[in-house]
């Protein structure tokens, strides 16, 4: 299947610009990059896409066995890079896509030579010596609520994830994005996301990496960003003075500027 059609690939920016691939997180699609992508496209060749099962991707290509692990989403990225013959691309992964990027980089380091991890979390569940932000009971309750009433869960959780209660339109937008996702697909993606543990994969990252987190984020608290930064040799950590788990919507200008500064510092 043609990856451009399968993953609803769109491209912006100059044909000779450095390639920047923007990857969305759980329950979202490429539309959540709409405030950042045009700024990046002033200089870079920006590639946007929807994971299979999200947005306007080809839903007939979705397979529970494949997308029951993050490796399945990493295969989407690898196949996209191969299909478009990308070279020296910078992968920008939001939330769970940051870990998808870690897996993809390990597979095609010649195609992805820079990594931006936007509000990443390698593990959401706390354990001794590690704070992910949630207890095992929290995640069990979250998944049970999602599986019993996905639309109700979306309406309740999206504003919490977005943060910024003084800007309710942001929470409403994320709610609508969640509600556009097929509930059965969302249930699988949620379990894949919130039960993942990719801490051991971080040390495998050998490309220049920017860890970009928010000062106030209930989904990925600052301790998580610090952990990811410490685990990836040579990585940079930058904390945005922003709230919530979707700074590409709540703080698009500083988010874009941080990405631009990182990409411009990379070797040609």
C-alpha positions as CSV (number, residue, x, y, z in Angstrom):
1,X,0.0,0.0,0.0
2,X,1.2,3.5,-0.9
3,X,2.4,5.0,2.4
4,X,1.4,8.5,1.3
5,X,-2.3,7.5,1.0
6,X,-2.2,5.1,4.0
7,X,-0.8,7.6,6.4
8,X,-2.4,10.7,4.8
9,X,1.0,12.3,4.3
10,X,1.2,16.1,3.6
11,X,4.3,18.1,2.9
12,X,5.0,21.8,3.4
13,X,8.0,24.1,2.9
14,X,10.9,24.4,0.5
15,X,11.9,21.3,-1.5
16,X,15.5,21.9,-0.6
17,X,15.0,22.4,3.1
18,X,16.1,20.1,5.9
19,X,13.3,17.5,6.5
20,X,11.4,17.8,9.7
21,X,8.8,15.0,10.4
22,X,6.1,15.9,12.9
23,X,4.4,12.9,14.6
24,X,1.3,13.3,16.7
25,X,0.4,11.5,20.0
26,X,-2.4,9.3,21.3
27,X,-5.9,10.3,20.2
28,X,-4.7,13.0,17.9
29,X,-3.8,13.6,14.2
30,X,-1.6,15.9,12.3
31,X,-4.0,18.8,12.7
32,X,-2.7,19.4,16.2
33,X,0.5,20.7,14.6
34,X,-1.3,23.4,12.6
35,X,0.1,26.3,14.7
36,X,3.7,25.1,14.6
37,X,4.0,23.6,11.1
38,X,3.7,26.9,9.1
39,X,6.5,28.5,11.2
40,X,8.8,25.5,10.6
41,X,7.9,25.4,6.9
42,X,9.4,28.9,6.4
43,X,12.8,27.2,6.5
44,X,12.3,23.4,6.6
45,X,10.6,20.7,4.5
46,X,7.9,19.7,6.9
47,X,6.3,16.2,6.6
48,X,3.1,15.5,8.5
49,X,1.2,12.3,8.7
50,X,-1.5,10.3,10.6
51,X,-0.7,7.0,12.2
52,X,-2.8,4.2,10.8
53,X,-6.0,4.3,12.8
54,X,-5.8,8.1,13.4
55,X,-7.0,11.1,11.5
56,X,-7.5,10.6,7.8
57,X,-5.3,7.5,7.5
58,X,-6.6,4.4,5.7
59,X,-8.5,2.6,8.5
60,X,-8.5,-0.6,6.5
61,X,-4.8,-0.9,7.1
62,X,-5.2,-1.0,10.9
63,X,-4.4,-4.3,12.6
64,X,-4.7,-4.9,16.3
65,X,-1.7,-7.2,16.5
66,X,0.5,-4.7,14.7
67,X,-0.7,-1.7,16.7
68,X,-0.8,-3.4,20.0
69,X,2.8,-2.4,20.5
70,X,4.8,0.7,19.8
71,X,6.9,-1.2,17.4
72,X,3.9,-1.2,15.0
73,X,3.8,2.6,15.0
74,X,7.6,2.7,14.6
75,X,7.1,0.6,11.5
76,X,4.8,3.3,10.1
77,X,7.6,5.8,10.6
78,X,10.2,3.6,9.0
79,X,8.0,2.8,6.0
80,X,7.2,6.5,5.6
81,X,10.9,7.3,5.7
82,X,11.6,4.6,3.1
83,X,8.6,5.5,1.0
84,X,9.6,9.1,0.8
85,X,13.3,8.3,0.6
86,X,14.0,10.7,3.5
87,X,17.6,11.4,4.4
88,X,19.0,13.4,7.4
89,X,15.5,14.0,8.7
90,X,14.7,15.3,12.1
91,X,11.9,13.4,13.8
92,X,9.7,15.4,16.2
93,X,7.5,13.1,18.3
94,X,4.8,14.4,20.6
95,X,4.1,12.4,23.8
96,X,4.0,8.7,23.0
97,X,5.5,9.5,19.6
98,X,8.7,10.5,21.3
99,X,9.2,6.8,22.2
100,X,8.1,5.8,18.7
101,X,10.9,8.0,17.4
102,X,13.4,6.3,19.7
103,X,12.4,2.9,18.2
104,X,12.5,4.3,14.6
105,X,15.9,5.9,15.0
106,X,17.4,2.6,16.1
107,X,16.1,1.0,12.9
108,X,17.0,3.7,10.3
109,X,19.7,6.0,11.8
110,X,20.8,6.9,8.3
111,X,17.4,8.4,7.6
112,X,16.6,10.0,10.9
113,X,19.7,11.9,12.2
114,X,18.0,14.2,14.8
115,X,15.3,13.6,17.4
116,X,13.0,16.1,19.2
117,X,11.1,14.5,22.1
118,X,8.2,16.8,23.0
119,X,6.8,16.0,26.5
120,X,8.1,12.4,26.4
121,X,7.4,9.6,28.8
122,X,9.2,6.2,28.6
123,X,6.9,4.8,31.3
124,X,3.8,6.3,32.9
125,X,3.6,4.1,35.9
126,X,5.6,4.9,39.1
127,X,7.9,2.3,40.6
128,X,10.7,2.4,43.2
129,X,13.3,4.9,42.1
130,X,11.2,6.2,39.2
131,X,8.4,8.6,39.0
132,X,6.2,8.3,35.9
133,X,3.3,10.4,37.3
134,X,0.7,7.6,37.8
135,X,0.3,4.6,40.1
136,X,-0.6,1.3,38.6
137,X,-4.1,1.7,40.1
138,X,-4.4,5.1,38.4
139,X,-3.7,3.6,35.0
140,X,-6.0,0.6,35.6
141,X,-8.8,3.1,36.4
142,X,-8.0,5.3,33.5
143,X,-8.1,2.3,31.0
144,X,-11.3,0.9,32.6
145,X,-13.0,4.2,32.3
146,X,-11.8,4.6,28.7
147,X,-12.9,1.2,27.7
148,X,-16.4,1.5,29.3
149,X,-17.3,4.9,27.9
150,X,-14.7,6.3,25.5
151,X,-16.7,9.5,24.6
152,X,-17.3,10.3,28.3
153,X,-13.7,9.6,29.1
154,X,-12.6,11.9,26.3
155,X,-14.8,14.8,27.6
156,X,-13.4,14.4,31.1
157,X,-9.8,13.7,30.4
158,X,-8.9,15.9,27.4
159,X,-9.1,19.2,29.4
160,X,-7.0,17.6,32.1
161,X,-4.4,16.5,29.6
162,X,-4.5,19.9,27.9
163,X,-4.2,21.9,31.1
164,X,-4.8,25.6,30.7
165,X,-8.2,25.7,32.4
166,X,-8.4,29.4,31.6
167,X,-8.4,28.6,27.9
168,X,-11.3,26.1,27.7
169,X,-11.2,26.2,23.9
170,X,-8.0,24.2,24.0
171,X,-9.5,21.4,26.0
172,X,-12.5,21.4,23.7
173,X,-10.3,21.0,20.7
174,X,-8.5,18.0,22.2
175,X,-11.8,16.5,23.2
176,X,-13.0,16.7,19.6
177,X,-9.8,15.1,18.4
178,X,-10.2,12.2,20.8
179,X,-13.9,11.8,19.8
180,X,-13.0,11.6,16.1
181,X,-10.9,8.4,16.8
182,X,-12.7,5.1,16.5
183,X,-13.3,3.9,20.1
184,X,-12.1,0.4,19.4
185,X,-8.8,1.7,17.9
186,X,-8.4,4.2,20.7
187,X,-8.8,1.5,23.4
188,X,-5.9,-0.5,21.8
189,X,-3.7,2.6,21.4
190,X,-4.4,3.7,25.0
191,X,-3.3,0.4,26.4
192,X,-0.2,0.4,24.1
193,X,0.6,3.9,25.3
194,X,-0.1,3.8,29.0
195,X,1.3,0.3,29.7
196,X,4.5,0.9,27.7
197,X,8.0,0.8,29.3
198,X,10.7,2.0,27.0
199,X,13.3,3.1,29.5
200,X,15.9,0.6,28.3
201,X,15.5,1.8,24.8
202,X,16.7,5.4,25.6
203,X,20.4,4.4,25.9
204,X,20.2,3.2,22.3
205,X,19.7,6.7,20.9
206,X,22.9,7.9,19.2
207,X,21.6,10.8,17.2
208,X,21.5,14.4,18.5
209,X,18.4,14.7,20.7
210,X,16.4,17.5,22.3
211,X,14.1,16.7,25.2
212,X,11.5,19.4,25.3
213,X,9.1,19.4,28.3
214,X,6.7,21.8,30.0
215,X,7.1,23.3,33.4
216,X,3.6,22.2,34.4
217,X,2.4,18.9,32.9
218,X,0.3,16.3,34.8
219,X,0.9,13.6,32.2
220,X,4.7,13.9,32.0
221,X,5.9,15.8,35.1
222,X,9.4,17.5,35.0
223,X,11.0,14.5,36.7
224,X,10.2,12.5,33.6
225,X,11.9,14.9,31.2
226,X,15.0,15.0,33.5
227,X,15.0,11.2,33.5
228,X,14.9,11.0,29.7
229,X,17.6,13.6,29.4
230,X,19.9,11.7,31.8
231,X,19.3,8.4,30.0
232,X,20.2,9.6,26.5
233,X,23.9,10.4,26.1
234,X,24.6,13.9,24.9
235,X,20.9,15.0,24.8
236,X,19.8,18.5,25.5
237,X,16.9,19.4,27.9
238,X,14.8,22.5,27.5
239,X,11.8,23.2,29.7
240,X,9.2,25.5,28.2
241,X,7.4,27.9,30.6
242,X,4.1,26.4,29.6
243,X,1.3,24.3,31.0
244,X,-0.3,21.1,29.8
245,X,0.7,18.2,27.7
246,X,0.2,19.8,24.2
247,X,2.5,22.8,24.0
248,X,2.2,22.8,20.2
249,X,-1.3,24.2,20.9
250,X,-1.0,26.0,24.2
251,X,2.5,27.6,23.5
252,X,3.1,27.2,19.7
253,X,5.6,30.0,19.3
254,X,8.1,28.9,21.9
255,X,7.6,25.3,20.9
256,X,8.4,26.2,17.2
257,X,11.4,28.4,18.2
258,X,12.9,25.6,20.3
259,X,12.6,23.1,17.4
260,X,14.0,25.6,14.9
261,X,17.0,26.4,17.1
262,X,17.8,22.8,17.6
263,X,17.6,21.9,13.9
264,X,19.7,24.8,12.9
265,X,22.4,23.6,15.3
266,X,22.6,20.2,13.7
267,X,25.5,19.4,11.3
268,X,24.4,19.8,7.6
